[in-house]
Amino acid sequence: YRAYVHSPGLAPRLQALSDYGRWNTQHPARLSEFAILITARQWSCQWIWRGHYTLAMKGGLNAQVALDLAAGKRPANMQEDEAILYDLAMQIYRDKAVTDDMYEKARAKFGERGILDLLGIMGYYDTVAMILITAKAVPPPDGNPQLQPLANAK
Protein backbone atom coordinates (compact mmCIF):
# COMPACT_ATOMS: atom_id res chain seq x y z
CA TYR A 1 0.00 0.00 0.00
CA ARG A 2 2.98 2.32 0.32
CA ALA A 3 2.87 2.98 -3.43
CA TYR A 4 -0.68 4.33 -3.01
CA VAL A 5 0.44 7.29 -0.89
CA HIS A 6 1.49 9.14 -4.01
CA SER A 7 -2.17 9.49 -4.97
CA PRO A 8 -4.19 10.30 -1.85
CA GLY A 9 -7.40 10.53 -3.88
CA LEU A 10 -6.95 7.14 -5.54
CA ALA A 11 -5.68 5.25 -2.48
CA PRO A 12 -8.95 5.08 -0.49
CA ARG A 13 -10.90 4.14 -3.60
CA LEU A 14 -8.52 1.29 -4.34
CA GLN A 15 -8.73 0.19 -0.72
CA ALA A 16 -12.54 0.16 -0.90
CA LEU A 17 -12.44 -1.99 -4.03
CA SER A 18 -9.97 -4.32 -2.34
CA ASP A 19 -12.20 -4.64 0.72
CA TYR A 20 -15.25 -5.39 -1.41
CA GLY A 21 -13.48 -7.97 -3.55
CA ARG A 22 -11.82 -9.73 -0.66
CA TRP A 23 -14.63 -9.78 1.89
CA ASN A 24 -18.01 -8.89 0.40
CA THR A 25 -18.61 -10.94 -2.73
CA GLN A 26 -20.68 -14.11 -2.92
CA HIS A 27 -17.61 -16.21 -3.67
CA PRO A 28 -15.78 -18.45 -1.23
CA ALA A 29 -12.18 -17.53 -0.45
CA ARG A 30 -11.00 -20.48 -2.54
CA LEU A 31 -12.47 -18.95 -5.70
CA SER A 32 -11.67 -15.30 -4.94
CA GLU A 33 -8.07 -16.18 -4.15
CA PHE A 34 -7.85 -18.30 -7.29
CA ALA A 35 -8.97 -15.26 -9.31
CA ILE A 36 -6.19 -13.25 -7.63
CA LEU A 37 -3.59 -15.94 -8.36
CA ILE A 38 -4.69 -16.08 -12.00
CA THR A 39 -4.19 -12.32 -12.19
CA ALA A 40 -0.79 -12.54 -10.52
CA ARG A 41 0.19 -15.20 -13.04
CA GLN A 42 -0.93 -13.05 -15.98
CA TRP A 43 1.27 -10.19 -14.80
CA SER A 44 4.05 -12.44 -13.44
CA CYS A 45 3.66 -10.41 -10.25
CA GLN A 46 5.51 -12.24 -7.48
CA TRP A 47 4.35 -9.79 -4.83
CA ILE A 48 0.65 -10.54 -5.41
CA TRP A 49 1.40 -14.25 -5.73
CA ARG A 50 3.36 -14.18 -2.47
CA GLY A 51 0.56 -12.43 -0.64
CA HIS A 52 -2.23 -14.65 -1.86
CA TYR A 53 -0.77 -18.13 -2.27
CA THR A 54 -1.11 -18.86 1.45
CA LEU A 55 -4.60 -17.33 1.55
CA ALA A 56 -5.63 -19.52 -1.39
CA MET A 57 -4.36 -22.61 0.45
CA LYS A 58 -6.21 -21.58 3.61
CA GLY A 59 -9.31 -20.97 1.48
CA GLY A 60 -9.23 -24.55 0.20
CA LEU A 61 -7.59 -24.26 -3.23
CA ASN A 62 -5.79 -27.47 -4.15
CA ALA A 63 -2.04 -26.87 -3.96
CA GLN A 64 -1.45 -28.67 -7.26
CA VAL A 65 -3.85 -26.27 -9.00
CA ALA A 66 -1.72 -23.37 -7.75
CA LEU A 67 1.55 -25.10 -8.69
CA ASP A 68 0.31 -25.76 -12.24
CA LEU A 69 -0.78 -22.14 -12.51
CA ALA A 70 2.60 -20.94 -11.21
CA ALA A 71 4.30 -23.01 -13.91
CA GLY A 72 2.16 -21.37 -16.59
CA LYS A 73 0.09 -24.50 -17.26
CA ARG A 74 -3.68 -24.97 -17.32
CA PRO A 75 -4.25 -26.55 -13.92
CA ALA A 76 -5.38 -30.17 -13.88
CA ASN A 77 -8.02 -31.39 -11.45
CA MET A 78 -9.77 -28.05 -10.96
CA GLN A 79 -13.20 -28.06 -9.41
CA GLU A 80 -15.99 -27.13 -11.83
CA ASP A 81 -16.27 -23.51 -10.65
CA GLU A 82 -12.48 -23.12 -10.76
CA ALA A 83 -12.35 -24.42 -14.35
CA ILE A 84 -15.10 -22.02 -15.43
CA LEU A 85 -13.32 -19.11 -13.73
CA TYR A 86 -9.99 -20.10 -15.28
CA ASP A 87 -11.46 -20.42 -18.78
CA LEU A 88 -13.32 -17.10 -18.45
CA ALA A 89 -10.15 -15.37 -17.25
CA MET A 90 -8.03 -16.88 -20.02
CA GLN A 91 -10.46 -15.69 -22.68
CA ILE A 92 -10.38 -12.19 -21.22
CA TYR A 93 -6.60 -12.04 -20.79
CA ARG A 94 -5.67 -13.88 -23.99
CA ASP A 95 -8.44 -12.95 -26.44
CA LYS A 96 -9.72 -9.69 -24.93
CA ALA A 97 -13.16 -11.17 -25.57
CA VAL A 98 -15.56 -13.71 -24.08
CA THR A 99 -17.51 -16.14 -26.25
CA ASP A 100 -21.25 -16.44 -25.81
CA ASP A 101 -20.79 -20.06 -24.72
CA MET A 102 -18.25 -19.08 -22.05
CA TYR A 103 -20.46 -16.27 -20.78
CA GLU A 104 -23.43 -18.64 -20.48
CA LYS A 105 -21.35 -21.21 -18.57
CA ALA A 106 -20.13 -18.50 -16.20
CA ARG A 107 -23.61 -17.02 -15.80
CA ALA A 108 -25.10 -20.44 -15.05
CA LYS A 109 -22.45 -21.09 -12.39
CA PHE A 110 -21.97 -17.63 -10.83
CA GLY A 111 -24.87 -15.45 -11.95
CA GLU A 112 -24.33 -12.03 -13.45
CA ARG A 113 -23.38 -10.48 -10.12
CA GLY A 114 -20.90 -13.28 -9.52
CA ILE A 115 -19.25 -12.70 -12.88
CA LEU A 116 -18.94 -8.97 -12.17
CA ASP A 117 -17.55 -9.65 -8.70
CA LEU A 118 -14.85 -11.91 -10.18
CA LEU A 119 -14.02 -9.36 -12.87
CA GLY A 120 -13.86 -6.67 -10.19
CA ILE A 121 -11.39 -8.75 -8.17
CA MET A 122 -9.26 -9.38 -11.23
CA GLY A 123 -9.45 -5.74 -12.33
CA TYR A 124 -8.38 -4.52 -8.92
CA TYR A 125 -5.39 -6.86 -8.90
CA ASP A 126 -4.55 -5.86 -12.49
CA THR A 127 -4.21 -2.32 -11.13
CA VAL A 128 -2.17 -3.48 -8.15
CA ALA A 129 0.14 -5.47 -10.43
CA MET A 130 0.74 -2.45 -12.65
CA ILE A 131 1.52 -0.31 -9.60
CA LEU A 132 3.90 -2.91 -8.12
CA ILE A 133 5.65 -3.50 -11.44
CA THR A 134 6.08 0.23 -11.99
CA ALA A 135 7.36 0.65 -8.42
CA LYS A 136 9.76 -2.27 -9.03
CA ALA A 137 8.53 -3.91 -5.84
CA VAL A 138 10.24 -7.24 -5.20
CA PRO A 139 9.01 -9.35 -2.30
CA PRO A 140 11.42 -11.08 0.04
CA PRO A 141 11.51 -14.89 -0.20
CA ASP A 142 8.91 -16.57 1.97
CA GLY A 143 9.37 -20.28 1.30
CA ASN A 144 6.17 -20.61 -0.77
CA PRO A 145 6.24 -21.75 -4.39
CA GLN A 146 7.05 -18.88 -6.74
CA LEU A 147 5.79 -18.01 -10.19
CA GLN A 148 7.95 -19.62 -12.86
CA PRO A 149 9.04 -17.65 -15.93
CA LEU A 150 6.60 -18.10 -18.79
CA ALA A 151 7.95 -19.78 -21.90
CA ASN A 152 6.73 -16.98 -24.16
CA ALA A 153 7.91 -14.14 -21.89
CA LYS A 154 10.17 -11.61 -23.56
C-alpha positions as CSV (number, residue, x, y, z in Angstrom):
1,Y,0.0,0.0,0.0
2,R,3.0,2.3,0.3
3,A,2.9,3.0,-3.4
4,Y,-0.7,4.3,-3.0
5,V,0.4,7.3,-0.9
6,H,1.5,9.1,-4.0
7,S,-2.2,9.5,-5.0
8,P,-4.2,10.3,-1.9
9,G,-7.4,10.5,-3.9
10,L,-6.9,7.1,-5.5
11,A,-5.7,5.3,-2.5
12,P,-9.0,5.1,-0.5
13,R,-10.9,4.1,-3.6
14,L,-8.5,1.3,-4.3
15,Q,-8.7,0.2,-0.7
16,A,-12.5,0.2,-0.9
17,L,-12.4,-2.0,-4.0
18,S,-10.0,-4.3,-2.3
19,D,-12.2,-4.6,0.7
20,Y,-15.3,-5.4,-1.4
21,G,-13.5,-8.0,-3.6
22,R,-11.8,-9.7,-0.7
23,W,-14.6,-9.8,1.9
24,N,-18.0,-8.9,0.4
25,T,-18.6,-10.9,-2.7
26,Q,-20.7,-14.1,-2.9
27,H,-17.6,-16.2,-3.7
28,P,-15.8,-18.4,-1.2
29,A,-12.2,-17.5,-0.5
30,R,-11.0,-20.5,-2.5
31,L,-12.5,-19.0,-5.7
32,S,-11.7,-15.3,-4.9
33,E,-8.1,-16.2,-4.2
34,F,-7.8,-18.3,-7.3
35,A,-9.0,-15.3,-9.3
36,I,-6.2,-13.3,-7.6
37,L,-3.6,-15.9,-8.4
38,I,-4.7,-16.1,-12.0
39,T,-4.2,-12.3,-12.2
40,A,-0.8,-12.5,-10.5
41,R,0.2,-15.2,-13.0
42,Q,-0.9,-13.1,-16.0
43,W,1.3,-10.2,-14.8
44,S,4.1,-12.4,-13.4
45,C,3.7,-10.4,-10.3
46,Q,5.5,-12.2,-7.5
47,W,4.3,-9.8,-4.8
48,I,0.6,-10.5,-5.4
49,W,1.4,-14.2,-5.7
50,R,3.4,-14.2,-2.5
51,G,0.6,-12.4,-0.6
52,H,-2.2,-14.6,-1.9
53,Y,-0.8,-18.1,-2.3
54,T,-1.1,-18.9,1.5
55,L,-4.6,-17.3,1.6
56,A,-5.6,-19.5,-1.4
57,M,-4.4,-22.6,0.4
58,K,-6.2,-21.6,3.6
59,G,-9.3,-21.0,1.5
60,G,-9.2,-24.6,0.2
61,L,-7.6,-24.3,-3.2
62,N,-5.8,-27.5,-4.1
63,A,-2.0,-26.9,-4.0
64,Q,-1.4,-28.7,-7.3
65,V,-3.8,-26.3,-9.0
66,A,-1.7,-23.4,-7.8
67,L,1.5,-25.1,-8.7
68,D,0.3,-25.8,-12.2
69,L,-0.8,-22.1,-12.5
70,A,2.6,-20.9,-11.2
71,A,4.3,-23.0,-13.9
72,G,2.2,-21.4,-16.6
73,K,0.1,-24.5,-17.3
74,R,-3.7,-25.0,-17.3
75,P,-4.3,-26.5,-13.9
76,A,-5.4,-30.2,-13.9
77,N,-8.0,-31.4,-11.5
78,M,-9.8,-28.0,-11.0
79,Q,-13.2,-28.1,-9.4
80,E,-16.0,-27.1,-11.8
81,D,-16.3,-23.5,-10.6
82,E,-12.5,-23.1,-10.8
83,A,-12.4,-24.4,-14.4
84,I,-15.1,-22.0,-15.4
85,L,-13.3,-19.1,-13.7
86,Y,-10.0,-20.1,-15.3
87,D,-11.5,-20.4,-18.8
88,L,-13.3,-17.1,-18.5
89,A,-10.1,-15.4,-17.3
90,M,-8.0,-16.9,-20.0
91,Q,-10.5,-15.7,-22.7
92,I,-10.4,-12.2,-21.2
93,Y,-6.6,-12.0,-20.8
94,R,-5.7,-13.9,-24.0
95,D,-8.4,-12.9,-26.4
96,K,-9.7,-9.7,-24.9
97,A,-13.2,-11.2,-25.6
98,V,-15.6,-13.7,-24.1
99,T,-17.5,-16.1,-26.2
100,D,-21.3,-16.4,-25.8
101,D,-20.8,-20.1,-24.7
102,M,-18.2,-19.1,-22.1
103,Y,-20.5,-16.3,-20.8
104,E,-23.4,-18.6,-20.5
105,K,-21.3,-21.2,-18.6
106,A,-20.1,-18.5,-16.2
107,R,-23.6,-17.0,-15.8
108,A,-25.1,-20.4,-15.1
109,K,-22.5,-21.1,-12.4
110,F,-22.0,-17.6,-10.8
111,G,-24.9,-15.4,-12.0
112,E,-24.3,-12.0,-13.5
113,R,-23.4,-10.5,-10.1
114,G,-20.9,-13.3,-9.5
115,I,-19.2,-12.7,-12.9
116,L,-18.9,-9.0,-12.2
117,D,-17.6,-9.6,-8.7
118,L,-14.9,-11.9,-10.2
119,L,-14.0,-9.4,-12.9
120,G,-13.9,-6.7,-10.2
121,I,-11.4,-8.8,-8.2
122,M,-9.3,-9.4,-11.2
123,G,-9.5,-5.7,-12.3
124,Y,-8.4,-4.5,-8.9
125,Y,-5.4,-6.9,-8.9
126,D,-4.6,-5.9,-12.5
127,T,-4.2,-2.3,-11.1
128,V,-2.2,-3.5,-8.2
129,A,0.1,-5.5,-10.4
130,M,0.7,-2.4,-12.7
131,I,1.5,-0.3,-9.6
132,L,3.9,-2.9,-8.1
133,I,5.6,-3.5,-11.4
134,T,6.1,0.2,-12.0
135,A,7.4,0.7,-8.4
136,K,9.8,-2.3,-9.0
137,A,8.5,-3.9,-5.8
138,V,10.2,-7.2,-5.2
139,P,9.0,-9.3,-2.3
140,P,11.4,-11.1,0.0
141,P,11.5,-14.9,-0.2
142,D,8.9,-16.6,2.0
143,G,9.4,-20.3,1.3
144,N,6.2,-20.6,-0.8
145,P,6.2,-21.8,-4.4
146,Q,7.0,-18.9,-6.7
147,L,5.8,-18.0,-10.2
148,Q,8.0,-19.6,-12.9
149,P,9.0,-17.7,-15.9
150,L,6.6,-18.1,-18.8
151,A,7.9,-19.8,-21.9
152,N,6.7,-17.0,-24.2
153,A,7.9,-14.1,-21.9
154,K,10.2,-11.6,-23.6
